[in-house]
Each structure stands twice: as C-alpha cells, then as structure tokens.
Amino acid sequence: MLGVQVLLGDAAHSLLNVTHLGTGLALEDCLVLDQLLQQSLTSTESDENSVAKRVADALTLFSSQRVPEMAAAANLCFDVSKTNMYVHTTIAPL
Ligand SMILES: Cc1cc2nc3c(=O)[nH]c(=O)nc-3n(C[C@H](O)[C@H](O)[C@H](O)COP(=O)(O)OP(=O)(O)OC[C@H]3O[C@@H](n4cnc5c(N)ncnc54)[C@H](O)[C@@H]3O)c2cc1C
C-alpha cells in the first residue's frame, strides 16, 4: 500500500465558505473512511496481500461514495454563491 494517498476535507473538495459546509463535509469524510477501513480490516483473512487488497477496495469505495456527494455540494455552493452575489449587488447602492 506504499504510495497510496487519500485526500480528505478541503484538500479534496474546497468550497466557497458561503455554504458553511466545509467542516461538516471534512468530518463526514473522516467518518466514512473510518467506517470503510474498519470493515475492511475486521475480516478474518489475515495474509498481507489480502489486507492490502481489502484496504485498496475500501479506498475505491470511499471515492465512489464521496465524489458524487462532493459534486452535489459543489453545485449547491455554486448556486448559493450566485444568490450571494445577487444580494451583494442589490445591497451595494444603499
Ligand atoms: C473564512 C472562512 C469561513 C468558514 N466558515 C465555515 C463555516 O461557517 N462552517 C463550515 O463548516 N466551514 C467553514 N469554513 C470552511 C472550513 O474552515 C473548512 O472546510 C475546514 O476547516 C476544512 O478542514 P480541513 O481539515 O480539510 O482543512 P484545514 O482546516 O485547512 O486543516 C488543514 C491543516 O493542515 C495544515 N497544513 C497545511 N499544510 C501542511 C503541511 N505541509 N504540513 C503539515 N500541516 C499542514 C494547516 O495548517 C491546517 O491546520 C470556512 C472557511 C473560511 C476560510
């Protein structure tokens, strides 16, 4: 498993802070990754290759679960930022 890296939180999906989602999403990344790794390591198979394979599978599953969530969050962020820009534009003349 040497050389495998996992990006979590803002390193994987930094959003504009107007959505106030970043910390929750970063913590959710940790919880999901922890759960998947726990599941992969509690199997009774113990040889090193199968452990490496199960961890690799857990990381693949992590990406397949989190990427769509982050895409949805990014879309929400984009919508909210447009709304905020509109509000700022209309408030500015006051
Ligand atoms: C102005 C502002 C307001 C925000 N408001 C909200 C809010 O209301 N609600 C919300 O949920 N989120 C908010 N966010 C977003 C939230 O802060 C981030 O999404 C969250 O902190 C991401 O956590 P993280 O652990 O991924 O990254 P970070 O909190 O950035 O942690 C990364 C850590 O790694 C350290 N680091 C960096 N490089 C290295 C290195 N080479 N070696 C060792 N350490 C390193 C950094 O010093 C830092 O401590 C806001 C962000 C900003 C900027």
Ligand as a Chemical Component Dictionary entry (heavy atoms), coordinates in Angstrom:
data_LIG
# 
_chem_comp.id                   LIG 
_chem_comp.type                 NON-POLYMER 
_chem_comp.pdbx_formal_charge   0 
_chem_comp.three_letter_code    LIG 
# 
loop_
_chem_comp_atom.comp_id 
_chem_comp_atom.atom_id 
_chem_comp_atom.alt_atom_id 
_chem_comp_atom.type_symbol 
_chem_comp_atom.charge 
_chem_comp_atom.model_Cartn_x 
_chem_comp_atom.model_Cartn_y 
_chem_comp_atom.model_Cartn_z 
_chem_comp_atom.pdbx_ordinal 
LIG C1  C1  C 0 -13.454 32.487 6.283  1  
LIG C2  C2  C 0 -13.931 31.072 6.340  2  
LIG C3  C3  C 0 -15.136 30.795 6.961  3  
LIG C4  C4  C 0 -15.609 29.474 7.026  4  
LIG N1  N1  N 0 -16.798 29.222 7.648  5  
LIG C5  C5  C 0 -17.230 27.953 7.742  6  
LIG C6  C6  C 0 -18.441 27.662 8.440  7  
LIG O1  O1  O 0 -19.133 28.531 8.954  8  
LIG N2  N2  N 0 -18.822 26.361 8.502  9  
LIG C7  C7  C 0 -18.096 25.352 7.945  10 
LIG O2  O2  O 0 -18.482 24.176 8.048  11 
LIG N3  N3  N 0 -16.945 25.604 7.300  12 
LIG C8  C8  C 0 -16.490 26.874 7.185  13 
LIG N4  N4  N 0 -15.322 27.132 6.512  14 
LIG C9  C9  C 0 -14.603 26.027 5.886  15 
LIG C10 C10 C 0 -13.813 25.216 6.917  16 
LIG O3  O3  O 0 -12.940 26.053 7.645  17 
LIG C11 C11 C 0 -13.011 24.150 6.158  18 
LIG O4  O4  O 0 -13.843 23.474 5.225  19 
LIG C12 C12 C 0 -12.436 23.131 7.118  20 
LIG O5  O5  O 0 -11.571 23.768 8.035  21 
LIG C13 C13 C 0 -11.672 22.069 6.328  22 
LIG O6  O6  O 0 -10.970 21.254 7.246  23 
LIG P1  P1  P 0 -9.676  20.512 6.757  24 
LIG O7  O7  O 0 -9.219  19.721 7.957  25 
LIG O8  O8  O 0 -9.924  19.806 5.486  26 
LIG O9  O9  O 0 -8.610  21.653 6.408  27 
LIG P2  P2  P 0 -7.965  22.739 7.373  28 
LIG O10 O10 O 0 -8.873  23.118 8.486  29 
LIG O11 O11 O 0 -7.457  23.809 6.439  30 
LIG O12 O12 O 0 -6.755  21.975 8.026  31 
LIG C14 C14 C 0 -5.579  21.705 7.313  32 
LIG C15 C15 C 0 -4.432  21.791 8.301  33 
LIG O13 O13 O 0 -3.248  21.299 7.674  34 
LIG C16 C16 C 0 -2.192  22.162 7.999  35 
LIG N5  N5  N 0 -1.184  22.016 6.958  36 
LIG C17 C17 C 0 -1.173  22.542 5.716  37 
LIG N6  N6  N 0 -0.073  22.186 5.058  38 
LIG C18 C18 C 0 0.621   21.397 5.887  39 
LIG C19 C19 C 0 1.864   20.717 5.793  40 
LIG N7  N7  N 0 2.592   20.757 4.675  41 
LIG N8  N8  N 0 2.286   20.020 6.843  42 
LIG C20 C20 C 0 1.542   19.950 7.970  43 
LIG N9  N9  N 0 0.359   20.568 8.142  44 
LIG C21 C21 C 0 -0.076  21.287 7.113  45 
LIG C22 C22 C 0 -2.810  23.547 8.067  46 
LIG O14 O14 O 0 -2.013  24.413 8.850  47 
LIG C23 C23 C 0 -4.138  23.223 8.738  48 
LIG O15 O15 O 0 -4.053  23.262 10.150 49 
LIG C24 C24 C 0 -14.835 28.429 6.450  50 
LIG C25 C25 C 0 -13.611 28.732 5.836  51 
LIG C26 C26 C 0 -13.169 30.027 5.773  52 
LIG C27 C27 C 0 -11.836 30.322 5.129  53 
# 
loop_
_chem_comp_bond.comp_id 
_chem_comp_bond.atom_id_1 
_chem_comp_bond.atom_id_2 
_chem_comp_bond.value_order 
_chem_comp_bond.pdbx_ordinal 
LIG C1  C2  SING 1  
LIG C2  C3  SING 2  
LIG C2  C26 DOUB 3  
LIG C3  C4  DOUB 4  
LIG C4  N1  SING 5  
LIG C4  C24 SING 6  
LIG N1  C5  DOUB 7  
LIG C5  C6  SING 8  
LIG C5  C8  SING 9  
LIG C6  O1  DOUB 10 
LIG C6  N2  SING 11 
LIG N2  C7  SING 12 
LIG C7  O2  DOUB 13 
LIG C7  N3  SING 14 
LIG N3  C8  DOUB 15 
LIG C8  N4  SING 16 
LIG N4  C9  SING 17 
LIG N4  C24 SING 18 
LIG C9  C10 SING 19 
LIG C10 O3  SING 20 
LIG C10 C11 SING 21 
LIG C11 O4  SING 22 
LIG C11 C12 SING 23 
LIG C12 O5  SING 24 
LIG C12 C13 SING 25 
LIG C13 O6  SING 26 
LIG O6  P1  SING 27 
LIG P1  O7  DOUB 28 
LIG P1  O8  SING 29 
LIG P1  O9  SING 30 
LIG O9  P2  SING 31 
LIG P2  O10 DOUB 32 
LIG P2  O11 SING 33 
LIG P2  O12 SING 34 
LIG O12 C14 SING 35 
LIG C14 C15 SING 36 
LIG C15 O13 SING 37 
LIG C15 C23 SING 38 
LIG O13 C16 SING 39 
LIG C16 N5  SING 40 
LIG C16 C22 SING 41 
LIG N5  C17 SING 42 
LIG N5  C21 SING 43 
LIG C17 N6  DOUB 44 
LIG N6  C18 SING 45 
LIG C18 C19 SING 46 
LIG C18 C21 DOUB 47 
LIG C19 N7  SING 48 
LIG C19 N8  DOUB 49 
LIG N8  C20 SING 50 
LIG C20 N9  DOUB 51 
LIG N9  C21 SING 52 
LIG C22 O14 SING 53 
LIG C22 C23 SING 54 
LIG C23 O15 SING 55 
LIG C24 C25 DOUB 56 
LIG C25 C26 SING 57 
LIG C26 C27 SING 58 
# 
